[in-house]
């Protein structure tokens, strides 16, 4: 889901404080840094060793960053934290369960207050037992890549030979079978909803991630991950239990779904936030939209973005910027449900969903739908900024869940 593209330079702390009187700082402190329209959660984890020496790390959970080290000291009852390499400083004064002060970076200052205690996230859609369906841990192999993929097969309790099954394919970056991000488990939520409505599913951990073993990751491209998904389809087909085998792909997973659809490997495709134009256009538009949300006037050209990618030497990016999905989408003759959120800033709907709609063949079973207030994760949101993902309680829009089931059952 292109998570790799979103990082704000910030934070962290490691300390050498020796005074026993400074135990007031020991514990977990959580704060919200507001920068323009964006809000970033920061967490200080301060501990004390047996000699009374304090150490501290600071997390940026909205960005998936933990344990970043820095320099910490105290001066006249004030805690001072700095990360010289990124010109970041924080000065705060403790008062009861609060640490009030100022965060500064690159000449800009922002008020920042930490409150003692951990932030508890509410994820009301995460399924809880008992479940009205069977779950089975399974493995399948992409022998050419030396990858053994581990996953969860869910089968409704009233399954029959006509029960359809859906293979889930996650977005970019190594993902677990639930496509978990910030305690959200969107693939688990969708799979649970499908099963409760008579639809089976298989979701799996990416190669060399979670319970899956083997397979080159460093040099892997979308084509390699496509071969893993193909092995999943072969596994489901080999079971002989399902009349229709489809794919639900999110972001990069949608590209893989179209590839396999074009190769006639599946019976239907659900594209969630799939790309419809060349990779370099997708990522340039993504970068510029995020800059816009951050209040930055600078804009990348496609060529500038390509130059930056070339300097990184990333095999996945080097392949993806040159990938054009036109042929795969236009040659996908099986039924397709393509959906996207209008506030998606990672795969811009107006650019990509519109292109997919034009490229799809003339199949009456095809459906293309844009959801006005949803982001890349298909959550109701305010701006679509990835920094909102963690603070939103909803994991997947109920309307999206209902539409997917209704379309599969058509």
HELIX and SHEET records of a PDB file:
HELIX    1   1 UNK A    3  UNK A    5  5                                   3    
HELIX    2   2 UNK A   20  UNK A   25  5                                   6    
HELIX    3   3 UNK A   61  UNK A   63  5                                   3    
HELIX    4   4 UNK A   84  UNK A   86  5                                   3    
HELIX    5   5 UNK A  143  UNK A  145  5                                   3    
HELIX    6   6 UNK A  186  UNK A  196  1                                  11    
HELIX    7   7 UNK A  222  UNK A  239  1                                  18    
HELIX    8   8 UNK A  252  UNK A  262  1                                  11    
HELIX    9   9 UNK A  279  UNK A  293  1                                  15    
HELIX   10  10 UNK A  302  UNK A  312  1                                  11    
HELIX   11  11 UNK A  315  UNK A  320  1                                   6    
HELIX   12  12 UNK A  326  UNK A  330  1                                   5    
HELIX   13  13 UNK A  349  UNK A  359  1                                  11    
HELIX   14  14 UNK A  386  UNK A  388  5                                   3    
HELIX   15  15 UNK A  398  UNK A  408  1                                  11    
SHEET    1   A 9 UNK A  65  UNK A  68  0                                        
SHEET    2   A 9 UNK A  54  UNK A  60 -1                                        
SHEET    3   A 9 UNK A  38  UNK A  48 -1                                        
SHEET    4   A 9 UNK A  27  UNK A  35 -1                                        
SHEET    5   A 9 UNK A 108  UNK A 116 -1                                        
SHEET    6   A 9 UNK A  98  UNK A 105 -1                                        
SHEET    7   A 9 UNK A  88  UNK A  95 -1                                        
SHEET    8   A 9 UNK A  78  UNK A  83 -1                                        
SHEET    9   A 9 UNK A  71  UNK A  75 -1                                        
SHEET    1   B 8 UNK A 133  UNK A 142  0                                        
SHEET    2   B 8 UNK A 147  UNK A 156 -1                                        
SHEET    3   B 8 UNK A 200  UNK A 204 -1                                        
SHEET    4   B 8 UNK A 165  UNK A 169  1                                        
SHEET    5   B 8 UNK A 245  UNK A 250  1                                        
SHEET    6   B 8 UNK A 268  UNK A 272  1                                        
SHEET    7   B 8 UNK A 335  UNK A 341  1                                        
SHEET    8   B 8 UNK A 367  UNK A 371  1                                        
END                                                                             
